[in-house]
Amino acid sequence: MVRKYSNPHISAQLQPLIEAIVQHYCPNKIVIYGPHATSNAGPNDELGLLIIKETSERPLYRCVSVRKILAGLTNRPPLDILVLTQSEFQSATETNDPYLQYMLGSSVEVYAS
């Protein structure tokens, strides 16, 4: 189930994006990070998406796949997308990857299968 946001303005803007990713990409988990996760997003702030999915796609193609799913949606913020497998996520967590630590510092899990 996709979690509804407490801020109705953010919910109306982001809910269709999350639902499209869940329906067409079948991730294990979706985490948003940055200003949208803290409800402090301005109109030009990027939506940070960390997506966990078991896939054999190359890392760059994973992001392209998600961008294709979201391409037809209107009224969406700029996107910063990272798709990792569970083992890649675990490895980055164990090595205290600074970028991942930054993401997780201001994040909200919005979907888990």
Summary of the structure (lengths in Angstrom):
residues: 113
radius of gyration: 13.3
end to end distance: 7.7
largest distance: 37.7
contacts: 311
relative contact order: 0.24
helix: 42%
strand: 20%
